[in-house]
């Protein structure tokens, strides 16, 4: 029977995936409750030991040393106590072996439910200890059941809960689908440990980068910040711990294969990898990529940044429904105020005009204040009046003074005025008409030959020769 008992213990430990020591401890605790209920006092101290090799059950009970025994279950005589411990005295408490004769029947009938309850508690403790070390890490599970507000993920020994807030809006889960989830919390409840997982947590993206990029795993490249809108877009700021390493290139990989594996795991979510910088202005500029930044003004007291963007890049910097700038704010931790370049120039001109007006008003007030000072008034009143001097008018001939010629203002010239005029085209020569020689023929078809006559032109007084 003892061998059958140990065989049952071994089989039970294999089914529950528990060690034999844990199962024996649970059975011993259950037997203590059963023996106290049937053979000993409810307040009496008991302990049960089971031999791992033979399966023999031994019960130890705490008894009080007395002169005359009235209750054998709770008292022991002084001579019997000194046989066990020579130093025993009256009124001492001594642990004495008190195994009942019906130990097997009690273990089979009375302690059954208690043993099962202890085994459940031991199993829950083992599951909690196993998954408590995996918090903030990625675990793989299978979708067991899908409800309108939550999904249940089977992790093997335990079942995790994927609530609606931790689900990605663009994902649809089906029974039997394998998922990589991020373990957020392991809580102890009356029904056992409850595991809460997430697919929308930013830690999932961080852990995926650590799995896909060896440089991040070994510490050469560090992830400084992550901002994510699950299912749509994410931004990751990385920095290199060693000189000569391109952190963005390490994350992207050859031909983008590393980042593509992460995108495929997140079902097509867009990921921007940017360089981290200690200078907030540079970091904010990188965080607003792919938009180009013209100027960044920082307010360290309010921790706000005013970013000037070219007019054509304004919509790209803001993003769809403000998504790009929201992610940049989460990534940098600064409050970002975006303005177009034209708007910034107008505000700057207004600010300069306002400052000029304030400076002029301040100068006028200063002059008025100096004039109202009593010392200046007394000095002006004490100043003696000058006597008028005799003035003799003298006729002076006016002199003609040649004023320097003022330079003429440059006039706007067109490109046609600056270019060298092209050379004039020569007039086309008149084409000479070719004279067609007509040969004279007679009526009978015989050609007539004309004799050339020399003609000489003379003056009027001369005569023809």
C-alpha positions in Angstrom: 0.0 0.0 0.0 2.9 2.3 0.7 4.3 1.7 -2.7 1.0 2.5 -4.3 0.8 5.7 -2.2 4.2 6.9 -3.5 3.3 5.9 -7.0 0.2 8.1 -6.8 2.4 11.0 -5.5 4.8 10.6 -8.4 1.9 10.5 -10.9 0.3 13.5 -9.4 3.5 15.5 -9.5 3.9 14.7 -13.2 0.3 15.7 -14.1 0.5 19.0 -12.2 4.0 19.6 -13.4 5.2 20.0 -9.8 8.2 18.6 -8.0 7.7 15.6 -5.7 8.8 17.7 -2.7 6.0 20.2 -3.3 3.4 17.5 -3.6 4.6 15.8 -0.4 4.5 19.1 1.4 0.9 19.7 0.3 -0.2 16.2 1.4 1.5 16.7 4.8 -0.4 19.9 5.3 -3.6 18.3 4.4 -3.0 15.4 6.8 -2.4 17.8 9.6 -5.8 19.3 9.1 -7.5 15.9 8.9 -5.8 14.5 12.0 -6.5 17.6 14.1 -10.2 17.3 13.3 -10.5 13.6 14.2 -7.9 12.6 16.7 -6.5 15.6 18.5 -7.6 18.9 20.0 -8.4 21.8 17.6 -5.7 24.0 19.1 -3.0 21.3 19.5 0.2 21.7 17.6 0.7 18.9 15.1 3.2 18.0 12.3 3.1 15.2 9.8 6.1 13.7 8.0 6.0 11.4 5.0 9.1 9.4 4.1 10.0 10.0 0.4 11.4 6.5 0.0 8.8 4.3 1.7 5.8 6.7 2.0 5.4 6.0 5.7 3.3 8.6 7.5 4.5 9.8 11.0 2.4 12.2 13.1 4.1 14.3 15.8 1.9 15.9 18.5 2.8 18.5 21.1 2.1 17.3 24.7 2.4 18.8 28.1 4.6 17.0 30.8 2.5 16.3 33.9 2.6 14.0 37.0 -0.6 12.2 36.3 -2.0 11.9 32.8 -5.8 12.6 32.4 -5.9 13.1 28.5 -3.4 10.9 26.6 -3.8 13.0 23.4 -2.5 16.2 25.0 -0.5 15.1 28.1 2.5 12.9 28.9 3.9 11.7 32.2 7.3 12.9 33.5 9.0 9.4 33.4 7.8 8.9 29.7 9.0 12.4 28.8 12.4 11.8 30.3 12.8 8.7 28.3 12.5 10.9 25.2 14.4 13.9 26.6 16.4 13.6 29.8 16.1 17.4 30.4 12.3 17.4 30.5 10.6 18.9 33.5 7.0 19.4 34.6 4.9 21.7 32.5 7.3 21.5 29.6 6.0 21.1 26.0 7.4 18.1 24.1 6.8 16.9 20.5 5.9 13.2 20.8 5.1 10.7 18.1 1.4 10.0 18.1 0.5 8.3 14.8 -3.1 7.0 14.8 -3.7 3.4 13.9 -6.2 4.4 11.2 -3.8 6.8 9.3 -4.4 5.2 5.9 -8.2 5.4 6.1 -8.1 9.0 7.2 -5.7 9.9 4.3 -8.0 8.2 1.8 -11.3 9.6 3.0 -11.1 12.7 5.1 -8.0 14.4 3.6 -9.0 14.0 0.0 -10.5 17.5 -0.6 -7.9 19.1 1.6 -5.1 17.5 -0.4 -6.6 18.7 -3.7 -6.9 22.2 -2.4 -3.3 22.2 -1.3 -2.3 21.0 -4.7 -4.2 23.8 -6.4 -2.5 26.3 -4.1 0.9 24.8 -4.8 0.3 24.8 -8.5 -0.8 28.5 -8.4 2.3 29.4 -6.5 4.5 27.7 -9.0 2.8 29.5 -11.9 3.1 32.8 -10.2 6.8 32.2 -9.5 7.4 31.2 -13.1 5.7 34.2 -14.8 6.6 36.8 -12.2 10.2 36.8 -13.7 8.8 37.3 -17.2 7.0 40.6 -16.5 8.0 43.2 -19.2 9.0 40.5 -21.6 7.6 38.9 -24.7 5.8 35.5 -24.5 4.2 33.5 -27.2 0.7 32.0 -26.9 -2.3 30.7 -28.8 -5.7 32.4 -28.9 -8.1 30.1 -27.1 -11.3 32.2 -27.0 -12.4 35.6 -28.3 -15.1 37.8 -26.6 -16.4 41.2 -27.7 -14.3 42.9 -25.0 -11.4 40.6 -24.4 -9.5 37.6 -25.7 -8.0 34.6 -23.8 -4.4 33.6 -24.7 -3.3 30.0 -23.8 0.4 30.1 -22.6 0.7 26.4 -21.8 0.5 26.2 -18.0 -1.6 29.4 -17.6 -4.1 31.5 -19.4 -3.6 35.2 -20.0 -6.1 37.9 -20.5 -5.9 40.4 -23.4 -8.4 43.2 -22.7 -9.8 45.6 -25.2 -7.6 48.5 -24.2 -4.5 46.4 -24.9 -5.7 45.2 -28.3 -4.6 46.9 -31.6 -7.6 48.4 -33.3 -6.5 47.2 -36.8 -6.0 43.6 -35.7 -8.6 40.8 -35.8 -7.9 37.8 -33.6 -9.1 34.3 -34.4 -9.1 31.0 -32.4 -5.9 29.0 -32.9 -3.8 32.0 -34.0 -0.3 32.3 -32.5 0.6 35.7 -31.1 3.6 37.4 -29.5 2.3 39.4 -26.6 3.9 41.6 -23.9 3.4 40.5 -20.3 2.3 43.6 -18.4 1.3 42.2 -15.0 1.0 39.1 -12.9 -1.6 39.5 -10.1 -2.5 37.0 -7.3 -6.3 36.5 -7.0 -8.5 34.0 -5.1 -8.8 31.9 -8.3 -5.0 31.9 -8.8 -2.5 34.1 -10.6 -4.0 36.4 -13.3 -1.8 37.3 -16.2 -2.5 40.5 -18.2 -0.9 40.8 -21.6 -0.9 43.5 -24.3 -0.4 44.0 -28.0 -0.5 47.8 -27.9 2.2 48.5 -25.3 5.3 50.4 -26.3 7.4 47.7 -24.5 6.4 45.2 -27.2 8.1 47.3 -29.8 11.2 47.7 -27.6 11.5 44.0 -27.1 11.0 43.2 -30.7 13.9 45.4 -31.6 16.0 43.6 -29.0 15.2 40.3 -30.6 15.8 41.4 -34.2 18.9 43.7 -33.7 21.9 42.0 -32.1 23.6 45.4 -31.5 20.7 46.4 -29.2 20.8 43.0 -27.4 24.5 43.2 -26.6 24.3 46.9 -25.6 26.3 48.5 -28.5 23.2 50.4 -29.6 20.7 51.7 -27.0 17.0 52.6 -27.4 16.6 55.9 -25.7 12.8 56.5 -26.2 9.8 54.9 -27.8 6.5 56.5 -28.7 3.7 54.4 -30.3 0.2 54.6 -31.6 -0.6 51.0 -32.0 -1.6 49.9 -35.4 -0.7 53.1 -37.2 2.8 54.6 -36.5 5.7 54.5 -34.1 8.9 56.4 -33.5 12.1 55.0 -31.9 15.1 57.1 -30.8 18.4 55.2 -30.8 22.0 56.1 -29.9 25.3 54.4 -30.3 27.5 53.7 -27.3 30.6 53.2 -29.4 32.0 55.7 -32.0 31.9 54.7 -35.6 28.5 52.9 -35.4 25.4 54.0 -37.2 22.5 53.2 -34.9 19.8 53.8 -37.4 21.6 51.6 -40.0 21.9 48.8 -37.5 18.2 48.9 -36.7 17.1 49.0 -40.4 19.5 46.3 -41.5 20.7 45.2 -44.9 18.1 46.2 -47.4 15.7 46.9 -44.5 15.3 43.2 -43.6 15.5 43.8 -39.8 12.9 46.5 -39.6 10.7 44.6 -42.1 10.5 41.6 -39.8 9.3 43.9 -37.0 6.8 45.6 -39.3 5.5 42.2 -40.4 5.0 41.1 -36.7 3.0 44.3 -36.0 0.9 43.8 -39.2 2.2 46.6 -41.3 2.6 49.3 -38.6 4.9 52.2 -39.8 8.1 52.6 -37.8 10.4 55.7 -37.9 13.9 55.2 -36.4 15.6 58.5 -35.6 18.9 59.5 -34.0 18.9 60.6 -30.4 20.8 63.7 -29.4 21.6 65.4 -26.1 20.7 68.8 -27.7 16.9 69.1 -27.5 16.8 71.3 -30.6 18.5 68.6 -32.7 16.5 65.8 -31.1 13.2 67.7 -31.9 14.4 68.2 -35.4 15.1 64.5 -35.8 11.8 63.5 -34.1 9.7 65.6 -36.7 11.2 63.7 -39.6 10.5 63.2 -42.5 9.6 66.9 -42.4 12.4 69.5 -42.7 12.8 72.0 -39.9 13.9 75.6 -40.6 14.4 76.9 -37.0 13.8 75.7 -33.4 13.4 78.1 -30.4 13.5 76.6 -26.9 11.9 77.8 -23.7 13.7 76.0 -20.9 11.5 77.4 -18.2 8.3 76.2 -19.7 10.0 73.3 -21.6 8.3 74.3 -24.8 9.8 74.4 -28.3 8.6 76.7 -31.1 9.4 75.0 -34.4 9.4 76.9 -37.8 8.6 74.7 -40.8 8.7 75.7 -44.5 5.2 76.2 -45.9 5.4 73.2 -48.2 6.5 70.9 -45.3 3.8 72.1 -42.8 1.3 69.3 -43.5 4.0 66.7 -43.5 5.3 67.9 -40.1 1.8 67.8 -38.5 0.9 64.5 -40.0 -2.5 62.9 -40.5 -4.8 64.3 -37.7 -1.7 65.6 -35.9 -0.2 62.1 -35.6 3.5 63.0 -36.4 3.7 65.9 -34.0 2.0 63.9 -31.2 4.5 61.1 -31.5 7.3 63.7 -31.5 6.0 65.2 -28.3 5.8 61.8 -26.6 9.3 60.9 -27.9 11.1 64.1 -26.8 9.1 65.1 -23.7 8.9 68.7 -24.9 5.8 70.6 -25.8 6.1 71.5 -29.5 4.4 74.4 -31.2 4.6 74.3 -35.0 4.4 77.4 -37.2 4.9 78.0 -40.9 7.8 80.1 -42.1 5.6 82.9 -43.5 3.7 83.1 -40.2 6.9 83.3 -38.2 8.2 86.1 -40.4 5.0 88.1 -40.0 5.1 87.6 -36.2 8.8 88.6 -36.1 8.1 91.8 -38.1 5.2 92.7 -35.7 7.4 92.0 -32.7 10.2 94.2 -34.0 7.7 97.1 -34.8 6.3 96.7 -31.3 9.7 96.8 -29.7 10.6 100.0 -31.8 7.4 101.7 -30.6 8.1 100.7 -27.0 11.7 102.0 -27.3 10.5 105.4 -28.7 7.9 105.7 -25.9 10.5 104.9 -23.3 12.9 107.5 -24.7 10.1 110.2 -24.6 9.3 109.3 -21.0 12.9 109.5 -20.1 13.2 113.0 -21.7 10.1 114.2 -19.9 11.3 112.8 -16.6 14.6 114.6 -17.0 12.9 117.9 -17.8 10.7 117.6 -14.7 13.7 117.2 -12.3 13.9 120.3 -10.0 17.7 120.5 -10.3 17.5 121.0 -14.1 14.7 123.6 -13.6 16.8 125.7 -11.2 19.8 125.5 -13.5 17.7 126.8 -16.4 16.2 129.6 -14.3 19.6 130.7 -12.9 21.2 130.9 -16.3 21.8 134.7 -17.1 20.3 136.1 -20.2 22.7 137.1 -23.0 22.9 140.8 -24.0 22.0 141.4 -27.6 25.0 142.2 -29.8 25.1 144.8 -32.5 24.6 143.4 -35.9 25.7 145.2 -39.0 24.3 143.8 -42.2 26.8 143.3 -45.0 25.9 142.7 -48.6 27.5 139.5 -49.7 27.5 138.5 -53.3 26.0 135.0 -53.6 28.4 132.3 -54.5 27.6 129.5 -56.8 28.3 126.3 -55.0 28.5 123.2 -57.1 26.6 120.4 -55.3 27.9 117.0 -55.7 25.9 115.0 -58.1 23.8 112.5 -56.3 24.1 109.0 -57.6 21.2 108.0 -59.7 19.1 105.2 -58.1 19.6 101.9 -59.8 16.8 101.2 -62.1 15.3 97.8 -62.8 16.8 96.3 -65.8 15.4 93.4 -67.8 17.2 90.4 -69.0 16.9 91.7 -72.6 18.8 94.9 -71.7 21.7 92.9 -70.2 22.1 90.5 -73.1 24.4 91.4 -76.0 22.2 92.2 -79.1 22.5 89.6 -81.8 24.3 90.5 -85.1 22.1 92.0 -87.8 21.1 89.5 -90.4 22.3 90.6 -94.0 19.6 91.3 -96.5 18.9 88.4 -98.7 20.4 88.7 -102.1 18.0 88.8 -105.0 18.2 85.8 -107.1 19.2 86.4 -110.7 16.9 85.0 -113.2 18.5 82.8 -115.6 18.2 83.9 -119.2 16.9 81.2 -121.3 18.5 81.3 -124.7 16.0 80.8 -127.4 17.4 79.7 -130.7 15.8 81.2 -133.6 14.6 79.0 -136.4 13.1 79.7 -139.7 9.8 78.5 -140.9 11.3 75.5 -142.6 13.1 74.5 -139.4 16.6 75.7 -140.3 18.5 77.3 -137.5 19.5 80.9 -138.0 22.9 82.0 -136.7 23.1 85.5 -135.3 26.3 87.3 -135.8 27.6 89.3 -132.9 28.3 92.9 -133.5 30.7 95.0 -131.5 29.1 98.3 -130.3 31.1 101.1 -128.8 29.5 103.9 -126.9 31.0 107.4 -127.6 30.5 110.9 -126.3 28.1 113.2 -128.0 30.8 114.8 -130.0 32.1 111.5 -131.3 30.6 109.6 -134.0 30.0 106.0 -134.5 32.7 104.3 -136.3 
